[in-house]
Amino acid sequence: MSQADLNGLRRFDRALLGAVQMIVPIDDRSEWLRTWRAEIWHMRHLKAHRLNGLSVGLTCDALWLRTDSWRRAYTGTVSLCLATLAFLCVVATLIMVILTGSWPDAAIYLGIRLPHFIAGSPLLVLVVYAEFATSNPRHTEHGSATKFRFWFKRKLFLFAKTALLLLLGFLLSADLFQTLHASFPITSDLMQIFVFVVLSLLGLRWSFLDQQIRCKQCLRALTTPARVGRPSHNLLEWNGTELLCPDGHGHLSVPEMETSWCQSSRWTFQTPTAP
């Protein structure tokens, strides 16, 4: 390799690193640059020619770091949950538009069935709420100085999640039986209502279960479940599962068996440490 080729390769490397580094998250950018500079230095001192896969590997590595940072930032968050449900509702609406042929026809078809959805949704919510109120113990909270603010955020998130799940169940049930409506209108309406009830009950049950295993402060899904205690000593010491908030806001202790001194799950807020 001539000196001109070597200089050209170095200019190409610097330009490539300078362009692709903007993809890498800021927190990982310095370490990423050091790693790839060392890799390029190693290639030069082996007198290797420009590797065809260098730009591809460098770019893929930067993209992986960026997507991994997004994954760590948004996994289990309220934003991801609500955005996913809203996206599914949009997809179900587009399917209805495709089946009916136009937006006005889809709006007319859904508008006819909208009273069933409005009338049945509150009843379905009450049924599932009553089931969970009687069969699942309430959480007790410890160590919170602003519990009302966190309680309001949880209720607001539950309301939004429940509304999107009910809407999704309504749209999916309407999509399933739209093609049968022209030939069997009464049968398709009855089957649509039945499927809507089933889908809504399943969705609402998941919603309440999901609500129980979220952080009481940031509402992020709890992770790293760990068993604590020994089942054989259930009457002598605490025995159950503990789940942690990924952001360190606290932990949830779920007892394996209900006892007179431990009848409900216990959420403990993490006490802030002094700087």
C-alpha positions, 0 to 999 in steps of 0.5 A: 500500500502506497503512502498516498493510499494510506493517507486516503484511507486515514482520511476516509476512516476519520470521515466515516467515524465522524459521520457515524458517531452521531448515531451513537448515544452520547453516553456511549460515544466516547467509548465507541470512538476509542474502540473503533480507533483501536480497531482501525489502528490494528488494521493499519499496522497489519498493513491490511487494505481497506476492509470492505465490511468496515463501513458496514460493521461500524455503522451496524455497531452504531445503530445497535447501540442507538436501538439498545439505548432506546430499548433500555429507555422505553422498555416497560414504560407508560409511553410504550404501553399506550403507544402500542395500544394506540397503534393497534387501534389505528391498524384495526381502523385501517383494516375496517377502511379496507373492508368497507372500501372508504372512510365514510363507509367505515365511519357509518358501519362503526357508528351504527355499532357505537351504542353497543360499545358505549353501553357495554363498556362501563358494565365490563369494567365494573365486572372486572374491577369487582373480581379483582377487588374481591380476589386480589389483596390491595397493596400497602405503601410505605415510605411515600411523602407524596402518595396522592400525586403517585395515586393520581398518575396511576389512576390516569394511566389505568383509565387511558389503558382501559379506554384503549383496550375497550376501543381495540376490542370493539374495533377488532370485533367489528373487523371480524364480522364486517364481511358477514353483515351483508348476508347475516345482519342479525347473526353478525351483530350478535356474534360481534357483541359476544366477541367484543365482550370476550376480548374486552374481559381478557384485555381488562383482566390483563390491564389490572394485572399489569397495573399491579406489577408496575412501579407506584411512582414512575409506572414502569414495569417491575423487573428482576423478580427474586424469591425471598424466604423459605416456604417451610418457615412461612409462619416464622419469617416472610416468604414471597417474591420481590420485584424491583423498579428499574429506575430504583424508586422502590420494590414490591414484596408479594407474599407466597401465602397470606398470613395474619401478619402479612395479608397483602403485597407491600410496596416500599418507596426507595428513600432518597440518599443524601448527596 
